[in-house]
Amino acid sequence: MTGLGRRELLQVATAMAALAATRPGLAQTAFPRQDDLLRFDAVGQVTLLNFTDLHAQLVPIYFREPSANIGVGAARGLPPHLVGERLLATYNITRGSYDAYALACTDFEALGRTFGRMGGLDRMATLIKAIRAERPGKVLLLDGGDTWQGSYTALQNKGADMVRLMNALQVDAMTAHWEFTYGQDRVQELIKQLNFPFLAGNVKDATWGDPVFKPYTVFERGGVRIGVIGQAFPYTPIANPRYMIPDWSFGIEEEKLATHIAKLRDDGVDLVVLLSHNGFDVDRKLAGRVKGIDVILTGHTHDALPAPVKVGDTLLVAAGSHGKFLARLDLEIRDKRIQNYAFRLIPVLADVIDPDPDMAGLIREVRAPHSAALEKVVGYTESLLYRRGNFNGTFDDLICQALMAERDVEIALSPGFRWGATLLPEQEISGDDIFNQTAITYPAAYRTEMTGAALKEVMEDVADNLFNPDPYYQQGGDMVRAGGLSYTIDIGKPAGQRISDLTLLRTGEKIDVGKKYTVSGWASVNEGVEGPPVYDVVTKYVEAVKRVRLEPNRQVKVLGADPSGYEPR
């Protein structure tokens, strides 16, 4: 399949027709008002509000959506693997509109200067309070995880500031992924400070198999009993350091999930919601294999879709990342089934929404002790700096340049993390900006030697994590970024055969499998790795060069990519 199939096209068309009825501004280019963003024809007894992958972003930011989000296997050509103009055409979104700015990479720089920054937890609070006031006793607010990590302040407080802010937001339940990188003892400490449940039914004691966290809880909204099951990222000990959570085991755990669903149904719940950090394609497969889930609020892959995707009787909602969106799903429930629904992915346009004064005050209080580090200007950028994309981002190109220069190596490797804000050309680069890309608890920028054969093996492993046609084997983020190295990747080839033409840019020579090369990278999952913190390395480099200018990255040649999910830049 090279695009949307007939059934999927019908689903999208039906969803968009319903959306247009509740959102007349979808195809408009006018600057919206706060009331336009909140306009919604309510349906049924229940409103689910959802955000996910906030990554500790408290203030408004720019965030460019990917130009490469390639689907493979059964997901080839399907949402969320639509980018740029293909995404706009599929969902009938007018180019140049605020929805186009929020959802696609097309015209990003120009639209960013028009519509401004997005997100900000004080703006999110305003929307949530307004919807709660509109629908008293009917709203459930759910956090999909990756909330406590991703900023300077969260790193300094080891997540405590985010717990305080989520309590103030009156979240009803959450699940997790990057939260676990603070270590299992710290996670347990922070859970005790929460005013709401931390749900993760797929995490167990590695020795005895006992559940570590509460798997689910039941809420009553609008006379409807709602069972919410938490699903933490199932590959946490692979994607992140196992030594930080040595006593816990993770997995997809289909049978355990089915058991939780059965218990909830036996208990008389009317609606089953999976609050998931599996990633979209994993959840799409899961929805087809595990029956009885009404709604999956999916996270981890940072996808933002303006309409739910339906798999059988299950609705999948993808609410984006970094506080850019608040997803609203209204449900009419009768006879323990969804009879009708309405959906809106609300873009959190910071210049349009009045900041909630209470939340704004808390954010100032959290950030004030760190203002010197956050506001320190270390340089300027003449180029658009972004991260998100399957193969490279210009901020990662900058990180690779810093590693090569400051660690004196031939090759740099930067992990394919999906989190990290965007900077427009001619913006200052602040300490806050650098930590938004690098704020992790295992930041050592190592220096080592690797053979050409080992380099290829690493890149093949990451490529299979990203492009294995079975989503249950997709265990990582995006492709590792490579500095000082070019290569060809063939998406459709089997594991171990996707990477070819590895070339050392310094000499123009092909990588020799038997030769050793000096390499620097960061975010190694191995224990005891030595090296200066990557944020210090990048800061020192940017301070030295003062003005950052990056040429378009032509180092990766991509073969076999579906054009729906790939717009070469």
C-alpha positions as CSV (number, residue, x, y, z in Angstrom):
1,M,0.0,0.0,0.0
2,T,1.5,3.4,-1.0
3,G,-1.2,5.6,0.6
4,L,-4.5,5.5,2.5
5,G,-6.6,2.5,1.6
6,R,-10.3,2.8,0.8
7,R,-11.4,1.9,4.3
8,E,-8.9,4.3,5.9
9,L,-9.9,7.1,3.5
10,L,-13.6,6.6,4.5
11,Q,-12.7,6.8,8.2
12,V,-10.7,10.0,7.7
13,A,-13.5,11.6,5.5
14,T,-16.2,10.7,8.1
15,A,-14.1,12.0,11.0
16,M,-13.2,15.3,9.1
17,A,-16.9,15.9,8.2
18,A,-17.8,15.6,11.8
19,L,-14.9,17.8,12.8
20,A,-15.8,20.5,10.3
21,A,-19.3,20.7,11.8
22,T,-17.8,21.6,15.3
23,R,-14.9,23.5,14.0
24,P,-15.7,25.9,11.2
25,G,-12.3,27.5,11.5
26,L,-10.5,24.4,10.3
27,A,-9.9,25.7,6.8
28,Q,-9.5,29.3,7.7
29,T,-6.4,31.4,7.7
30,A,-7.6,34.1,10.0
31,F,-5.9,34.6,13.4
32,P,-8.2,32.9,15.9
33,R,-9.5,34.1,19.2
34,Q,-9.6,32.1,22.4
35,D,-13.3,31.5,21.9
36,D,-12.6,30.0,18.5
37,L,-10.3,27.5,20.0
38,L,-12.8,26.5,22.6
39,R,-15.8,26.4,20.3
40,F,-17.3,22.9,20.4
41,D,-20.7,21.2,20.1
42,A,-20.7,19.0,23.1
43,V,-21.8,15.4,22.8
44,G,-22.9,12.8,25.4
45,Q,-22.1,12.5,29.1
46,V,-18.3,12.3,29.2
47,T,-15.4,14.6,28.1
48,L,-11.9,13.1,28.0
49,L,-9.2,15.7,28.0
50,N,-5.7,14.4,27.3
51,F,-2.2,15.7,26.8
52,T,1.0,13.6,26.5
53,D,4.7,14.0,26.1
54,L,4.9,17.4,27.7
55,H,8.6,16.9,28.4
56,A,8.5,19.5,31.3
57,Q,7.8,22.4,28.9
58,L,6.3,25.1,31.1
59,V,6.5,28.1,28.9
60,P,5.5,28.6,25.2
61,I,7.8,27.3,22.6
62,Y,8.1,26.7,18.9
63,F,7.9,23.1,17.8
64,R,8.2,22.0,14.2
65,E,6.5,18.7,13.2
66,P,8.5,16.2,11.2
67,S,9.1,16.2,7.4
68,A,10.0,12.5,7.8
69,N,7.7,10.2,9.7
70,I,7.8,7.0,7.6
71,G,5.3,4.2,8.1
72,V,6.3,0.6,7.4
73,G,4.5,-2.7,7.2
74,A,0.8,-2.4,7.8
75,A,1.2,1.2,8.8
76,R,2.7,2.3,5.5
77,G,0.9,5.4,4.2
78,L,-1.5,5.5,7.1
79,P,-1.9,8.2,9.8
80,P,0.1,9.2,11.6
81,H,2.7,8.6,8.9
82,L,1.6,11.6,6.8
83,V,3.7,14.8,6.7
84,G,3.7,18.2,5.2
85,E,1.4,18.8,2.2
86,R,0.2,15.2,2.2
87,L,-1.1,15.5,5.7
88,L,-2.8,18.8,4.9
89,A,-4.5,17.4,1.8
90,T,-5.6,14.2,3.6
91,Y,-7.3,16.2,6.4
92,N,-8.5,19.1,4.1
93,I,-6.5,21.6,6.1
94,T,-5.9,24.9,4.3
95,R,-2.2,25.7,3.8
96,G,-1.3,28.8,5.8
97,S,-4.0,28.3,8.4
98,Y,-3.2,28.1,12.1
99,D,-4.1,24.4,11.9
100,A,-1.5,23.9,9.2
101,Y,1.0,25.6,11.3
102,A,0.3,23.5,14.3
103,L,0.1,20.1,12.6
104,A,2.6,20.2,9.7
105,C,6.1,21.2,8.8
106,T,5.0,23.1,5.7
107,D,5.8,26.8,5.7
108,F,6.8,26.4,9.3
109,E,9.2,29.4,9.7
110,A,6.8,31.9,8.1
111,L,3.8,30.6,10.0
112,G,5.8,30.6,13.2
113,R,6.4,34.3,12.8
114,T,2.7,34.8,12.1
115,F,1.1,32.7,14.8
116,G,3.8,32.7,17.4
117,R,4.8,30.2,20.0
118,M,2.6,27.3,21.2
119,G,2.0,25.6,24.6
120,G,2.7,27.0,28.0
121,L,1.1,25.3,31.0
122,D,-0.7,28.4,32.0
123,R,-2.4,28.5,28.7
124,M,-3.3,24.8,29.0
125,A,-4.7,25.5,32.4
126,T,-7.0,28.2,30.9
127,L,-8.4,25.8,28.4
128,I,-8.9,23.0,30.9
129,K,-10.7,25.3,33.4
130,A,-13.0,26.6,30.7
131,I,-14.0,23.1,29.6
132,R,-14.5,22.0,33.1
133,A,-16.8,25.0,33.7
134,E,-18.7,24.2,30.5
135,R,-19.1,20.5,31.4
136,P,-19.3,20.3,35.3
137,G,-18.9,16.8,36.6
138,K,-18.3,15.3,33.1
139,V,-14.5,16.0,32.5
140,L,-11.7,13.5,33.0
141,L,-8.1,14.9,32.5
142,L,-5.5,12.3,31.7
143,D,-1.7,12.7,31.3
144,G,0.0,10.2,28.9
145,G,3.5,10.4,30.5
146,D,6.9,11.9,29.6
147,T,5.9,14.8,31.8
148,W,8.6,15.0,34.5
149,Q,11.7,15.2,32.1
150,G,12.9,17.5,29.4
151,S,13.9,20.8,30.9
152,Y,16.6,22.4,33.1
153,T,14.2,23.0,36.0
154,A,12.9,19.4,36.0
155,L,16.4,18.1,35.9
156,Q,17.5,20.3,38.8
157,N,14.5,19.3,40.9
158,K,14.4,15.7,39.8
159,G,10.8,16.0,38.7
160,A,9.5,17.6,41.8
161,D,8.4,20.8,40.1
162,M,6.4,18.9,37.5
163,V,4.6,16.9,40.2
164,R,3.6,20.2,41.9
165,L,2.4,21.7,38.7
166,M,0.4,18.6,37.7
167,N,-1.3,18.6,41.1
168,A,-2.2,22.2,40.5
169,L,-3.6,21.3,37.1
170,Q,-5.8,18.7,38.8
171,V,-4.8,15.8,36.6
172,D,-7.0,12.7,37.3
173,A,-4.4,10.0,36.3
174,M,-1.1,9.5,34.5
175,T,1.2,6.8,33.1
176,A,4.9,7.1,32.4
177,H,8.2,6.6,30.5
178,W,11.0,9.1,30.9
179,E,9.9,9.5,34.5
180,F,11.7,6.3,35.1
181,T,15.1,7.8,34.2
182,Y,15.1,9.5,37.6
183,G,15.6,6.0,39.1
184,Q,13.2,3.7,40.8
185,D,13.6,5.2,44.3
186,R,13.0,8.7,43.1
187,V,9.9,7.6,41.1
188,Q,8.4,6.1,44.2
189,E,9.2,9.3,46.2
190,L,7.5,11.4,43.6
191,I,4.4,9.1,43.3
192,K,3.8,9.7,47.0
193,Q,3.5,13.4,46.3
194,L,0.9,13.0,43.6
195,N,-2.7,13.9,44.2
196,F,-3.9,11.4,41.6
197,P,-3.1,7.8,40.5
198,F,0.1,6.7,38.8
199,L,-1.1,3.9,36.6
200,A,1.2,1.3,34.9
201,G,-0.3,-2.2,34.7
202,N,2.5,-3.6,32.5
203,V,5.3,-3.1,35.1
204,K,6.1,-5.9,37.5
205,D,8.8,-7.0,39.9
206,A,11.6,-8.5,38.0
207,T,12.1,-11.3,40.5
208,W,8.6,-12.3,41.7
209,G,6.4,-10.9,39.0
210,D,4.3,-8.9,41.4
211,P,2.7,-5.6,40.1
212,V,4.8,-2.6,41.0
213,F,2.1,0.1,40.4
214,K,-1.7,0.3,40.4
215,P,-2.8,-1.0,37.0
216,Y,-6.1,0.8,36.7
217,T,-8.7,2.9,38.5
218,V,-12.4,3.7,38.1
219,F,-13.9,7.2,37.8
220,E,-17.5,8.3,37.6
221,R,-18.3,11.2,35.2
222,G,-21.7,12.2,34.0
223,G,-23.3,9.1,35.4
224,V,-20.8,6.9,33.5
225,R,-18.3,4.6,35.2
226,I,-15.0,4.8,33.4
227,G,-12.2,2.3,33.9
228,V,-8.7,3.8,33.1
229,I,-5.8,1.4,32.6
230,G,-2.3,2.7,32.6
231,Q,0.3,1.3,30.1
232,A,3.9,2.6,30.6
233,F,6.4,2.5,27.8
234,P,7.0,-1.3,27.4
235,Y,10.7,-1.0,26.3
236,T,11.9,1.4,29.0
237,P,14.9,-0.9,30.1
238,I,16.0,-1.1,26.4
239,A,15.6,2.5,25.3
240,N,16.9,3.9,28.7
241,P,19.4,2.6,31.3
242,R,18.3,-0.6,32.9
243,Y,20.5,0.1,35.9
244,M,18.2,2.9,36.9
245,I,15.3,0.5,37.3
246,P,17.0,-2.8,38.1
247,D,14.1,-4.4,40.0
248,W,11.4,-3.7,37.5
249,S,10.3,-5.6,34.3
250,F,8.3,-4.0,31.5
251,G,6.4,-5.4,28.5
252,I,3.3,-5.0,26.3
253,E,1.6,-7.7,28.4
254,E,-1.4,-8.4,26.2
255,E,-2.8,-11.2,28.4
256,K,-2.5,-9.0,31.6
257,L,-4.2,-6.2,29.8
258,A,-7.1,-8.5,28.8
259,T,-7.4,-9.6,32.4
260,H,-7.6,-6.0,33.6
261,I,-10.3,-5.3,30.9
262,A,-12.3,-8.3,32.0
263,K,-12.1,-7.3,35.7
264,L,-13.3,-3.8,34.9
265,R,-16.2,-5.1,32.7
266,D,-17.2,-7.6,35.5
267,D,-17.2,-4.6,37.9
268,G,-19.8,-2.9,35.7
269,V,-17.8,-0.1,34.0
270,D,-19.4,1.5,31.0
271,L,-16.2,2.7,29.3
272,V,-12.7,1.3,29.2
273,V,-9.9,3.8,28.4
274,L,-6.2,2.7,27.9
275,L,-3.9,5.6,28.9
276,S,-0.9,4.4,26.9
277,H,2.7,5.2,26.2
278,N,3.2,2.4,23.8
279,G,3.5,4.5,20.6
280,F,0.9,4.9,17.9
281,D,1.7,1.9,15.7
282,V,2.0,-0.4,18.7
283,D,-1.4,0.8,20.0
284,R,-2.9,0.3,16.5
285,K,-1.8,-3.3,16.5
286,L,-2.8,-3.8,20.2
287,A,-6.3,-2.5,19.4
288,G,-6.7,-5.1,16.8
289,R,-5.6,-7.9,19.1
290,V,-7.0,-7.1,22.5
291,K,-10.8,-6.6,22.6
292,G,-12.8,-4.5,24.9
293,I,-10.9,-1.2,24.8
294,D,-13.2,1.7,23.9
295,V,-10.6,4.5,23.7
296,I,-6.8,4.4,23.6
297,L,-5.1,7.7,24.4
298,T,-1.8,7.0,22.8
299,G,1.6,8.7,23.5
300,H,5.4,8.3,23.1
301,T,5.7,8.9,19.3
302,H,4.6,12.5,19.6
303,D,2.0,12.2,16.8
304,A,-0.7,14.9,16.5
305,L,-3.8,13.9,14.6
306,P,-6.8,16.1,14.0
307,A,-9.2,13.1,14.1
308,P,-9.2,9.8,15.9
309,V,-8.3,6.6,14.1
310,K,-10.7,3.8,14.5
311,V,-9.6,0.2,14.8
312,G,-12.6,-2.1,15.1
313,D,-14.6,-0.6,18.0
314,T,-11.6,1.3,19.5
315,L,-10.9,5.0,19.0
316,L,-7.2,6.0,19.0
317,V,-6.4,9.6,20.0
318,A,-3.0,11.1,19.3
319,A,-2.5,14.4,21.2
320,G,0.9,15.5,20.0
321,S,3.7,16.7,22.4
322,H,5.3,19.6,24.3
323,G,2.0,21.1,25.4
324,K,1.2,22.1,21.8
325,F,-2.3,20.5,22.0
326,L,-5.1,19.6,24.3
327,A,-7.2,16.8,23.0
328,R,-10.9,16.8,23.7
329,L,-13.1,13.7,23.1
330,D,-16.8,13.9,24.0
331,L,-18.5,10.6,24.3
332,E,-22.1,9.5,24.3
333,I,-22.3,6.1,26.1
334,R,-25.3,3.8,26.1
335,D,-25.5,0.1,26.9
336,K,-21.7,0.2,27.7
337,R,-20.8,1.2,24.1
338,I,-19.8,4.4,22.4
339,Q,-22.9,5.5,20.4
340,N,-21.6,8.9,19.3
341,Y,-18.5,11.0,19.7
342,A,-17.0,14.4,18.8
343,F,-13.4,15.3,18.8
344,R,-11.1,18.3,18.7
345,L,-7.4,18.6,18.9
346,I,-7.1,22.1,20.3
347,P,-3.9,24.0,19.3
348,V,-2.5,25.8,22.3
349,L,-1.7,29.1,20.6
350,A,0.1,31.0,23.2
351,D,-0.6,34.5,21.8
352,V,-4.3,33.8,21.7
353,I,-5.0,32.2,25.1
354,D,-5.1,34.2,28.3
355,P,-2.6,32.7,30.8
356,D,-4.3,31.3,33.9
357,P,-2.9,33.6,36.7
358,D,-2.6,30.9,39.3
359,M,-0.6,28.6,37.0
360,A,1.4,31.5,35.7
361,G,2.4,32.3,39.2
362,L,3.5,28.8,40.0
363,I,5.6,28.6,36.8
364,R,7.3,31.9,37.7
365,E,8.0,30.5,41.2
366,V,9.5,27.3,39.8
367,R,11.7,29.0,37.3
368,A,12.8,32.0,39.3
369,P,15.6,30.3,41.3
370,H,17.1,29.2,38.0
371,S,16.6,32.4,36.0
372,A,20.4,33.1,35.5
373,A,21.0,29.7,33.9
374,L,17.8,29.7,31.9
375,E,18.1,33.2,30.5
376,K,21.9,33.2,29.8
377,V,22.4,33.9,26.1
378,V,25.2,31.6,24.8
379,G,24.8,32.4,21.0
380,Y,22.5,33.0,18.1
381,T,21.2,30.9,15.3
382,E,21.0,32.0,11.6
383,S,19.3,28.6,10.8
384,L,16.1,26.9,11.8
385,L,17.0,24.6,14.7
386,Y,14.7,21.6,15.2
387,R,14.9,18.0,16.2
388,R,11.9,15.9,15.2
389,G,12.3,13.7,12.1
390,N,13.2,10.1,11.3
391,F,16.8,10.8,10.1
392,N,18.1,14.2,11.3
393,G,17.3,17.5,12.8
394,T,19.4,20.6,12.7
395,F,19.6,20.9,16.5
396,D,21.1,17.4,16.5
397,D,23.5,18.5,13.7
398,L,24.6,21.2,16.0
399,I,25.1,18.8,18.8
400,C,27.1,16.5,16.6
401,Q,29.3,19.5,15.5
402,A,29.9,20.3,19.2
403,L,30.8,16.7,20.0
404,M,33.3,16.5,17.1
405,A,34.9,19.8,17.9
406,E,35.0,19.6,21.7
407,R,35.8,15.9,22.0
408,D,38.2,15.9,19.0
409,V,36.7,13.0,17.1
410,E,36.1,11.9,13.5
411,I,32.5,10.8,14.1
412,A,29.7,11.9,16.4
413,L,26.5,10.1,17.3
414,S,23.5,11.8,18.8
415,P,20.4,9.8,19.9
416,G,17.2,10.1,17.9
417,F,15.2,11.6,20.8
418,R,11.8,13.1,19.7
419,W,11.7,15.8,22.4
420,G,13.3,19.2,22.1
421,A,11.9,22.6,21.1
422,T,12.6,24.5,17.9
423,L,14.3,27.9,17.3
424,L,13.6,30.2,14.4
425,P,16.4,31.9,12.5
426,E,17.8,34.9,14.3
427,Q,16.7,33.8,17.7
428,E,19.0,33.8,20.7
429,I,20.2,30.4,21.9
430,S,19.8,30.4,25.7
431,G,20.7,28.0,28.4
432,D,17.1,27.0,28.5
433,D,17.1,26.1,24.8
434,I,20.2,23.8,25.2
435,F,18.8,22.0,28.1
436,N,15.5,21.5,26.3
437,Q,17.5,19.3,24.0
438,T,19.8,17.6,26.5
439,A,18.2,17.5,30.0
440,I,18.8,13.8,30.9
441,T,20.1,12.1,34.0
442,Y,22.8,10.2,32.0
443,P,24.4,13.0,30.0
444,A,28.1,11.9,29.7
445,A,29.6,12.8,26.3
446,Y,31.9,9.8,25.9
447,R,34.9,9.5,23.6
448,T,35.8,6.1,22.3
449,E,37.1,4.1,19.4
450,M,34.8,2.0,17.2
451,T,35.6,-0.3,14.3
452,G,33.7,0.3,11.0
453,A,32.0,-3.0,11.6
454,A,30.8,-1.9,15.0
455,L,29.5,1.4,13.6
456,K,27.5,-0.3,11.0
457,E,26.1,-2.8,13.6
458,V,24.9,0.1,15.8
459,M,23.2,1.9,12.9
460,E,21.6,-1.3,11.7
461,D,20.2,-2.0,15.2
462,V,18.7,1.5,15.5
463,A,17.3,1.2,11.9
464,D,15.5,-2.0,12.9
465,N,14.1,-0.4,16.0
466,L,12.6,2.3,13.8
467,F,11.7,0.4,10.6
468,N,10.9,-3.2,11.7
469,P,7.6,-3.9,9.9
470,D,6.2,-5.4,13.1
471,P,5.5,-2.5,15.5
472,Y,6.0,-4.7,18.5
473,Y,9.7,-4.8,17.6
474,Q,10.0,-1.0,17.3
475,Q,11.8,-0.3,20.5
476,G,13.4,3.1,20.2
477,G,13.0,6.7,18.9
478,D,14.1,8.1,15.6
479,M,17.3,7.1,13.7
480,V,20.6,7.9,15.5
481,R,22.0,11.1,14.1
482,A,25.5,10.9,12.6
483,G,28.0,13.7,12.4
484,G,31.1,13.4,10.1
485,L,29.4,10.4,8.4
486,S,27.2,9.8,5.4
487,Y,25.3,6.7,4.5
488,T,22.4,5.2,2.5
489,I,19.4,3.6,4.2
490,D,17.0,1.3,2.4
491,I,13.8,1.2,4.4
492,G,12.4,-1.9,2.8
493,K,15.3,-4.2,3.3
494,P,15.5,-6.8,6.2
495,A,17.3,-6.3,9.4
496,G,21.0,-6.0,9.1
497,Q,20.9,-5.0,5.4
498,R,19.5,-1.5,5.5
499,I,22.7,0.5,5.9
500,S,25.2,0.9,3.1
501,D,27.8,3.4,1.6
502,L,29.1,4.5,5.0
503,T,31.5,7.3,4.2
504,L,33.8,9.3,6.5
505,L,33.2,12.9,5.5
506,R,36.6,14.2,6.6
507,T,38.4,12.1,4.0
508,G,35.7,11.1,1.6
509,E,36.7,7.5,2.0
510,K,34.4,4.5,2.6
511,I,34.3,3.3,6.2
512,D,36.6,0.3,6.5
513,V,35.0,-2.5,8.6
514,G,38.3,-3.4,10.1
515,K,39.6,0.1,10.9
516,K,39.1,2.0,14.2
517,Y,37.6,5.5,14.2
518,T,37.3,8.0,17.1
519,V,33.7,8.5,18.1
520,S,31.8,10.7,20.5
521,G,28.2,10.4,21.6
522,W,25.9,10.8,24.6
523,A,23.0,9.2,26.4
524,S,24.7,5.8,26.6
525,V,22.5,3.3,28.4
526,N,25.6,1.6,29.9
527,E,26.6,2.2,33.5
528,G,29.8,4.0,34.4
529,V,30.2,5.9,31.1
530,E,32.6,8.8,31.5
531,G,32.8,12.2,29.9
532,P,31.6,15.8,30.4
533,P,27.8,16.4,30.4
534,V,26.6,17.0,26.8
535,Y,24.9,20.2,27.8
536,D,28.2,21.6,28.9
537,V,29.8,20.5,25.6
538,V,27.2,22.1,23.5
539,T,27.2,25.3,25.6
540,K,31.0,25.6,25.2
541,Y,30.8,25.1,21.5
542,V,28.0,27.6,20.9
543,E,29.8,30.2,23.0
544,A,32.9,29.7,20.9
545,V,31.2,29.9,17.4
546,K,28.8,32.6,18.6
547,R,26.5,32.4,15.5
548,V,25.2,29.1,14.3
549,R,24.7,28.5,10.6
550,L,23.9,25.0,9.3
551,E,23.7,23.9,5.7
552,P,20.9,21.5,4.7
553,N,21.8,18.0,5.8
554,R,22.4,15.8,2.7
555,Q,24.4,13.1,4.5
556,V,21.6,10.5,4.5
557,K,20.3,9.0,1.3
558,V,16.9,7.4,1.8
559,L,15.6,4.6,-0.4
560,G,12.2,2.8,-0.2
561,A,10.4,5.5,1.8
562,D,6.7,6.0,1.3
563,P,6.2,9.6,0.0
564,S,3.2,10.1,2.3
565,G,5.6,10.2,5.2
566,Y,8.7,11.7,3.7
567,E,9.4,15.1,2.2
568,P,13.1,15.5,1.5
569,R,14.4,18.9,2.5
